[in-house]
Amino acid sequence: MKNKTKEPKLTREEGCVLEVLPNKEQIIQFQKTFGCARFVYNHFLDMRINLYKYTSTSMNYNEMSFVLTNYVKKEFSFLKEVDKFALEGSLRNLDYAYNRFFENVKMRRKPYGFPKFKSKRKSKKSYTTKFTNNNIQLNVEEKKIKLPKVGWMSYNGRVQLIGKILNATITQHPNGVYTVSLTFQEQLQAPLEMKKKYSVDELKQLLSENQVIAGDLGISTYLTCSNSVKVENPKTLERYLKHLSKLQRRLSKKKYGSKNYHVLSHQIVKLHAKIANARKDFLHKLSHALTANYQMIILEDLNVKGMIKNRKLARHIQDASWGMFKTFVEYKALWRGKTVIFVDRWFPSSKTCSHCHKTNKMLTLSDRVWVCPNCKTEHDRDQNASENLLFEGLRMALL
C-alpha cells in the first residue's frame, strides 16, 4: 500500500497584551510565583557553575528538570504552591542563556554576557505558563481571564479568540501594572505572505488607483509621503522632558532607599510608562493607516544603530522609534496581505534629483531646500527623497 504523506499544517502565531486587575490574594500568588521562578533560576545557575568548576561537566534542561522534580518532592516543598510551568520556564530560560553564551564564544562572535543571578529588586518580574487541559481560559463577553493557581480576574483591553492559546506570560511592570501576554496559534488554509513580484501592468493599475505610497522618515517631519502628505513628529519625549528632568533632579537629592526616594522613583517610572504608551499609540495608528489604505508601502531601511552614534541627534532618533515603526508596518501588512518594500540604506534618496536623476554629492544634512545644479529644479529635501524612494521601490517590485 502507498503511504499517504500528510501535508504540513500552515499556522500563524499572534499575540496580544492585556492589563489584568488582580485582587490582593492574586497579587500575593503572583509575587510567590515570581520569587519561586527566581529562586529556581539562581539555584540551578549556582549548581551549573559549581558543577563545571569541580567536575568540568554541565547539565542540560532534562537533567535540571529531573533534579527539580525531586527537590519539589523532598527539600523545597514550598515550590508546590506555584504553577509548575513557571518553574519549567525558568529552567528553559537558564538553559537557553547558557547555550547562547557558549555558542557565540565557539563561533567567535561577540558573546552575550554570561548568565547572571536574578535580583529581587532589580530584575524583571515575569513568568510564563503553558496551556494544558484548559488551565488558561478567556471569557471575552465578561472580560475575564483564568490563569493556573490564580483563578479568574478581570482585564482591560480588547482581544479576539483567533485560535488555540499556546502560552501566557505574566509581568509586573515597574509602575505596578500587571499584564498578561497571550500567544495564539491560528491554522491557515493557504500560506500567508506579502506579494513582492509584480508585472508592469499590475504596477500601472496600482499607481492609477493610488494604491502605492512611499515615505521618507525624518525627525522634524516624521513621515513625508510621495503623495505630498506630511505627518508631523509628535516628539513624545520632548513634551515630558521638562517634567522628567525636574523629578530626576529631586530624586538625586533624596537619600537612597528612603521612603521619599521610593515615592519619587515610582513617579518617574509612571512618567516613563506614559511616554512609552503615547509613543506606541502614535506608531500603531500611523502603521494601521498605511497598511489599511495602500496595497504597497515603500520605506527606507535605515541604519538606526549607526545613526544614534551622532550624539547631537541620538535622543531625537531614539524618541522617533523608527525600528518599532518598521516592525509594526511589517506585521500589519503581513496580516492584510499587503506588500512592504524596504529600499537599501545606501540608496542616495535625498541627494538624487527626482526629475533628472542626477546625484548632488555636495548636499549636506542642513540643506532642507536645494536646487539641482543640472536641471535647476528646486526640491524640498524630504519630499524629493520620498519620490526617489517611490521610483526605486517600483523598480525593486519588478525584479
N, C-alpha and C positions, 0 to 999 in steps of 0.2 A: 504494500500500500504506500501511496505517496504521502510524504509528510507535508502537512499544510503549515506553511510558515505564517505566523501571526504578524500582522502589520503593527509597527510600533505606535503606541498611543501618543497623540500630539497633545501636549499640555502647556499651560502657561501659568506662571505664578504671579500673583498680585498681592499687594499688602495695603493695609490701612492702619492708622493710628487713632485710638480712642482715648479720651481723657476719662478716667473712671473716678467714681466718688465712693470710696470705701468708708465703712464706719470704723469705730475705734478698735473693735475686735479684729477686723480685717486688716487694719493698718499694723496691728501687733503681729499678725500672721505674716504679712509681707516682710516686716523687719526681721522676724525669725528666719524666714527663707533667705533673705539677703545675707544674714550672718552665717547661716549654715553653709551656703554656697561659697562664701568667702573662706570659711574655716576649712572646707574640703579642698579648695584650691591651694591654700597656703600649706596645709598638712602634706599633701601629695607632692607639692613643689619641693618642700624640705626633704621629703623622703627620696625623691629622684636625685636631688643634689648630693645627699649623703651616700646614696647607693652608688652613684658614679665615682664619688670621691674615694670610697673604700674598696669597691669591687670592680670598678671600670665597666659596669653594666648599667642598663637602663630598663624602663618599663614602658609598655605600650598601654593603650586605652583599655583593652580587655583585661590585662593583668591588674590595672588600677581598679577597675570595676569589681573584680573578684575580691580584692582586698577590702574595698569599701563595703561590700555586702556583709563580710564577716565583722567589720567594725560596727555596722548598724546593729547586728545581732548581739554583739558581746560588749564592746568597750564604749561606743558612743551611741547609746540608745536614744538620746535626745534628737538624733537625726531622723527618727521615725515621725516626728511631729510635722515635718515639712514634706513638700512634694518631692518624690524620688527623682523625677525627671529633671528638676532643678539641679540636683547633685550630679546627675549624669552629665548634664550640660556643662557644669563647671569642670568636670574631668575632660570633656571633649575640648573645651577652650584651652585647657592647660596642655593637652597633647598636641593641639594644633600650633600653639605658640612655640612649643619645644621643637617640633618638626620644622616649622618655618625658619626658625633661627639657624639650625644646623644645616638645613638645605641650602640656605643662602651663603653660609660660610663655605660649604663644599663647592658650590658653583662659583665661588669668588665674586659674588655680588655684594653690594652694600648690605650688610646684615641688619635685620631688625634687632632691637635690643633684647638681651636675654630676659626671659620671663621674670617679672618682679613680684614680690609679695604684695598682696592687696591690703590697703589700709581701710580702717573702719570709717574714717572721716574724709579722706581724700579720693578714694576710688569710687568709680561709678557704681551705684546701687541698681543692680539689674539681674534678672534670671530668666531662663527660657524653659517652657514646659511644652511637651508634645501632646498631640491629640490622640487619645486612645479610649475606646469604649464610651464615647460621648462625654469625656471628662471636661471638655470645653464646649459650651453651648452659648448660642446667641439668640436673644429674643428681640427682633427688630421693632416689633409693634410697641412693646413696653420699654424699649431702650435699656435692656439689661443684659449682662453677660455673666456667665458662670465659669469659674476657674477652680481647678482642683485644690482641695484643702482650704479654699477661701469662701466658696459659695457664690450666691447671686449678688450682684451690685449694679447700681445704675451707671450710665456713661453719658457723656456729652459727645455730640458729633453725629455724622451720618455714615451708614455702612450698608452695603448691599451684599446679600449672600450670593456669591457668584460661583461657588464650588465648594470643595471639601476644605475644611480647616486643617492646615498642616501643623502649625505651632503658634504659640503666643509668647511674646517677650514682655515682661512686666518691668517697668523702670520707674524709679523715683528720681525726679529731676531736682536740681539744687534749689529751685524755688518752692519745693514741697508738693508739686503736682505729680500725681501718679498717672501713667499712661500704659495702655496695652497695645502692642503692635501685633496685629494678626496677619498671618500669611495664608492665602488661599491658593488652591490648585484647581484650575479650570481646564476641562477637556475641550479640545478644539476639533472641529470637523476637517479643517484644512490648515495647512501651515500659514501662520501669521507673519508676514514680512512686509517691509516697506519696499514699494516698487521703485527701482532705480534706473532701469533702462527704458528709454522712450524712443519712439520714432519721431522723425521731423514733423509729420502731420499731427501727432499727438501733442507735441510741444506747441505748435502753432495754435491748436484748439485751446489748450490751457491758457496761452497768452491772450487769446481773443476773449476768453471768459474771465480774465483777471484772476486766475487761479494759481498764479506763480508770484511769489514775493521774495525779495532778498533784503537782508537787513545788516547794517553796519553797527556793531556795538561800540559804545563810547562812554565817556564819563559825564560830560555836561549834558549831552542828549543820550539817553540810554540806548535807544534803537532808532536809527534813521532808515526808513524803508524806501525801496525803489519806487514806490507809488507816491513819493513826496510826503508821506505821513511821518511825523516825528513824535516819539514817545519820550517825555522828559524823565530824567533820572530823579526818583524820589529822595535820594541821598538820605536814607533812613538813619544812619549813624549820626550824621551832622545835626539832625533835628533834635537828638537827645544828648549830644556830646557835651554841651554846657552843663546840663544836669548831672550827667555821669561823672564829669571831672570834679564837680562840687562834692559829690558823695565820696569819691575816691580820696580827695584831699582831707575830708573829715575823718575817713577811715584811717588814714596814715597817722593821725594824732591820737587814736584810741589805743589802749593797752591791749595787746594781743591776748585773745581768749576771754576777755571780759564780756559782760552782758551787752554793753553798748557796742562793742566790736561785732558781736554776732548779729545784733539788730541791724546795724549798718550794712554788714555783709549780705544779709538777706534782702535788703532793699536794692543793693547793687545787682544781685542775682536776678531779682524780679525785673529790673530795668533791662538787663541783657536779654532776658527771655522775651520781653515786649518788643525789643528791637529786632530780634531774630524772627518773631512771628509776623511783624509788619513787613519785613523784607520778603519772607516766603509768600505772604499773601499777594504782594505785587507780582512776584515771579510766576506764581500759579495762574493769576488772572491773565497776564500777558501771554504766557505759553498756551493757555487754553484758547485765547482769541486767535492766535496764529494757526494752531492746528485745527480749529473748528471751521475757519473761514477760507483756508487755502489748501490746495492739493499738494503743492510743492513749496517747501521753505528752504531758502539758501542762506547759510550763515558762514562766518569765517571761523576757522579752527584756531583760536587764539592760544598762544603760549602763556597762560596766566602765571604759571610758576616762575617763568623767566621775567615777566613784566613786573612782578611785585618786588624785584630787586632794585627797582627805581625808588629810592627812599622818599622822593617828593610825591609820588603818586601811589605808593603802596597801600595806604589806608583807603583811598578812594576806589582802587581796583578791588580790594577785598570786600569793601562795602557793596560794590556792584554785583558781586557773586555771579560772574559770567559762567563759571563752570557749573553751578547749580542750575542756571537758566538753560544751558545746553542739555543737561540731563533731563530736565522737565520737558523740553521740546521733543527730545528723542523718544521718551517712553510714551508720551501722549500721542505723538504721530504714529507710533507702532500700534497703539490701541485702535486708532481710527483708520489705519491702513494708508496713511499719507507718506509722502517722501520728504526726507530731510537730507540735504547735501551740504557737506562742510568743505569749503574751499581751503586749499593748502595755505598754511600760515605765511609762507614765503611769497605768496602771490601779491604783487605791489598794487593793491586795490586803490590806495589813497594817492599814489604818485602817478598813476596812469590816467591819461585823458580819456574820458568816456566817449568822446567824439572822434578823435583821430587816432586814439590808442597809442600815442607816444608817451614814453615814460619821462617824467621830470625828476631827475635824480637830485636836483638841488633843493627839493621841497623839504622843509623841516616840520617838526611837530607843532610849532607855534603858528604855522601858516594855516589859518582856518578857511580863508578865501584866497584863491590863487588863479592866475591867468596862464593858460597853456602857451608856452613860447612858440609852438608850431602853428596852431590854428587860431590863437588869440581868443579862445573861449574862456569865459570866466566861470569858475567852479566853486561851489560850496564843498568843502573837503569831504564831509560825511556823506552828502548826497551823491557826490561823484563816486565815492567808494562803494556805495550800495548798488549803483548802476553797473559798475565794473563786476561786482560780485554776481549780479544777475546774469551778465553775459558769460562769465566763467562757469557758473553753476549750470546753465543751459548746455554749454559745451560738454561738461562732465556727464550730464544726463544722457547724451548721445553715445557715450563710449560703451 
